[in-house]
């Protein structure tokens, strides 16, 4: 499934930890990216609209972890 994901930030390593549910690995990588929380908030809606509620829930879990 993830092999078709576009590489949005070529300056960063591939980070599929969010989508795999590996929150402890994802959080330290994402906390340093200023736009990460905003982007994940969009993914909460987007994955739900695409019919993937489990990925929406994972985006929401990290979204909450990145709260200021």
N, C-alpha and C positions, 0 to 999 in steps of 0.2 A: 504494500500500500504506500509506503513512504518513498519508494524509489521515484515516484512521479511528482513529488513535491518540488516546487521551484525553490531555488536558493535565493532568498530575498536579500540576505545580508552576506555578500561574498567575503566580507572581512571577518566573519565569525565562523567557527566550526558548526557543522550541522548539529542542530539541537532538536532531536526528536524526543527528548526526555519527557516533555509535557504530554505528548500524545501517547507515550508508553505508560504514563502514570508514575513515572519516576521523579516525584516532586522534589526529593532531597537533592537530586543531581541537577534538576532544572533551575531551581531557585537561585543558587549562587551565580549561575551563568546569566540569568535574566535580570538580576537586581542591578547590574551595572549598565543596563541599556535603558536610557530615559523613556523611550516610547513603548517599552515592553508591556507595561500595565494597560495602556490605552489599546494597543493591538490585541492583547488577550481579551479585553472587554468586547471587542468587535468579534473575535473568534467565538465567544460564548454564543452570540446570536447566530453567526454564520454557520457553525457546525449544526446547530439546532435546525436551521432553515434547510440545510442539506440532508437532513434525516439521520444525523449521527449524534444522538443525545449523549452518548458516552464520551465523545470527544468534547462536546460542549461542557459537560461536567468537569472534565479534566482542565479545560481552559479556565473555568470558573475557580477551580481549586487553586491554581497558580495565581490568578488575578487577585484572589483574597490574600495570598501569601505576600504579594508585592505591595500591599496597601501601605501607605505612608504611616 
